[in-house]
Amino acid sequence: MVNRPESDEVLDRYGFFVSPGESHIEETVDATVARRRELKWLDMFVQWPSFIASRFDKI
């Protein structure tokens, strides 16, 4: 994790630091949907060698 000095930048929905003027209006994501997405990524990371081998063209 990178330590960033305190600034006015915020994280956008994709995880990039942007200034407040650059960020678009954020829609709220249901907690259930957010958790399901998180679990999907965690599962992909656990199985990364087989995942990357079978889906290399997409990544």
SVG drawing of the C-alpha trace seen along z (x, -y; Angstrom):
<svg xmlns="http://www.w3.org/2000/svg" viewBox="-28 -21 32 45">
<polyline fill="none" stroke="black" stroke-width="0.4" points="0.0,0.0 1.3,-3.4 1.2,-6.1 -0.1,-9.3 0.3,-12.7 -2.9,-14.3 -4.5,-16.1 -7.9,-16.9 -7.7,-13.9 -10.3,-11.2 -10.7,-7.6 -13.1,-7.2 -15.2,-4.1 -12.3,-2.4 -9.7,-3.0 -7.9,-5.9 -7.0,-9.1 -8.8,-12.1 -9.3,-15.7 -12.8,-16.4 -13.6,-18.4 -12.7,-15.3 -14.9,-12.8 -18.3,-12.2 -21.4,-11.7 -21.1,-8.3 -24.0,-6.0 -24.5,-4.0 -23.9,-0.3 -26.0,2.1 -23.9,3.7 -24.9,7.2 -23.7,6.4 -20.4,4.9 -19.8,8.0 -20.6,10.4 -18.0,8.5 -15.4,8.6 -15.9,12.4 -15.6,12.9 -12.2,11.1 -11.0,13.0 -11.9,16.3 -10.1,15.3 -6.9,14.4 -7.0,17.7 -7.2,19.6 -5.0,17.2 -2.8,19.7 -5.7,21.6 -7.7,18.5 -5.0,16.8 -4.3,19.9 -7.9,20.3 -8.7,16.6 -5.3,15.2 -6.8,13.6 -9.3,11.5 -6.6,10.2"/>
</svg>
